Amino acid sequence: MSIPSPRTVRSPARIVRTTTDSGGTCSVVFELWRQSAITVPVPSPVLQQALGLTHRQLLGAEATALICVDAVLETEVRPVAWQPISRSSATPVRAA
């Protein structure tokens, strides 16, 4: 019997908690993993570099990342390839 490989998908994410120091860890929820009910720890410097934000800007920030949606534990989610969510694409277009 072969073991199925984990499925990796791009999921929307939101940073819901940060530490007081910039070298700490952020708590992130992923829309496509556990219905955003369980936080995943991600080092703040990783998020700062990938999203181009300061430590103070991280709280509440939204992005996407590739995650293992078959993960059972938060340590198995392994988010990579972070991308900021463009706010300009979320702005509604006004009719002329």
Secondary structure as UniProt FT lines:
FT   STRAND          8..17
FT   TURN            22..23
FT   STRAND          25..30
FT   TURN            31..32
FT   HELIX           34..36
FT   STRAND          40..43
FT   HELIX           44..51
FT   HELIX           55..58
FT   TURN            59..60
FT   STRAND          62..68
FT   TURN            69..70
FT   HELIX           74..76
FT   STRAND          80..84
FT   HELIX           88..90
//
